[in-house]
Amino acid sequence: LVATREAMAAAQNLDLGAALAEEARIQREMGNADDYREGVEAFRAKRAPVFKDR
């Protein structure tokens, strides 16, 4: 949620190309997070996720 807010705030001051590049950077960063992997694994296993990076 924090990353989403930061991306939205940054996008207001960027042109479209730069905003999309920033969004891609944030998505890469979030995609490497342990909580992301846990969410995907929990979804596939049909169980509740146990998030740690809060």
Contacts in CASP RR format, 6 or more apart in sequence:
PFRMAT RR
TARGET T0000
AUTHOR 0000-0000-0000
METHOD contacts of the structure
MODEL  1
LVATREAMAAAQNLDLGAALAEEARIQREMGNADDYREGVEAFRAKRAPV
FKDR
3 26 0 8 1.000
3 29 0 8 1.000
3 30 0 8 1.000
6 26 0 8 1.000
7 22 0 8 1.000
7 23 0 8 1.000
7 26 0 8 1.000
10 19 0 8 1.000
10 22 0 8 1.000
11 19 0 8 1.000
11 22 0 8 1.000
11 23 0 8 1.000
14 22 0 8 1.000
30 36 0 8 1.000
31 37 0 8 1.000
33 53 0 8 1.000
34 52 0 8 1.000
34 53 0 8 1.000
35 49 0 8 1.000
35 51 0 8 1.000
35 52 0 8 1.000
35 53 0 8 1.000
35 54 0 8 1.000
38 49 0 8 1.000
38 50 0 8 1.000
38 51 0 8 1.000
38 52 0 8 1.000
39 49 0 8 1.000
39 51 0 8 1.000
41 49 0 8 1.000
42 48 0 8 1.000
42 49 0 8 1.000
42 50 0 8 1.000
43 49 0 8 1.000
END
